[in-house]
Amino acid sequence: MKGSIEKEWNNAIESWVDFVRRGKDYYRDELNNPAAFKLLGNVKSRLVLDLACGEGYNTRILARKGAKVTGVDFSGKMIELAEKEEKKEKLGIRYLLADASDLSQLPSSHFDIVTCFMSLQDIENLEKTMSEVARVLKHGGRFVFSILHPCFETLVVKGRRTSAATRYFGKVKCPIHWDMERLVKPFRTTSFHRTLADYFDALYRSKLCVLRLVEPRPTRKGLEKHPPLRQVLVSPQSIIIECAKAHQVHKP
């Protein structure tokens, strides 16, 4: 499975890089990033791991804010493109080719913060990923991640599009068809629908205690420039969760 998902993202490189770097991903720029970076706060001099970093767009934002960043992704082509940008801008980012569920190249209890921007729903092995995040975090360190809102996302089940509201319970593997007009060419990836309880249970088992949950709203500029963002005023597109690594979790 990992190989096929990696191949999908490698095949999407041309469209994805153009989409992200040319300001076409306005759900990122005018909805999710403003809320996520507000939640992260001051990251200056913090050791940060950006998990599933892709071609490094948000990794570079973290570094520009003064963080000492390591970016990890399972796509060799994504890491290659990220490293090319690092050679140009020289932000001091270290990039590693690794799966989110196996961070054995990284030491335990090392990072102050782990981030994962809109990627956790694309990672198949949630339990191992959460366990690895907890392992590499210092005690008291924070894990901040954003995902599509499980209650409102659109699923593709047996070739038919349906609302999560009608098929909420249970893990569902579903294809994501990226076919917006603003893409250079369409591509397909794979995502995994999970319930909120699935995410929270995985966090609990890894001793990652939830501190805050945010349902982002679009920026004023985004609403003026990109009318499709207005639908997020009716129902949320995503959630951002902040957790902390605890010494122990109370079990009743």
CORVEN-V254088 format. One record per run of one state. SS is the DSSP state (h for helix, s for strand, l for the rest). FROM is the first residue (numbers start at 0). TO is the last residue. Records with the same first field share a line. If there is no record, write none. Layout:
BEGIN
SS=FROM-TO, FROM-TO
END
This chain:
BEGIN
l=0-0, 11-11, 21-24, 40-45, 51-55, 64-66, 73-74, 89-92, 97-109, 117-118, 122-124, 148-152, 157-158, 166-170, 178-185, 193-194, 205-206, 214-218, 225-225, 233-236, 245-251
h=1-10, 12-20, 25-39, 56-63, 75-88, 119-121, 125-135, 163-165, 195-204, 219-224, 226-232
s=46-50, 67-72, 93-96, 110-116, 136-147, 153-156, 159-162, 171-177, 186-192, 207-213, 237-244
END
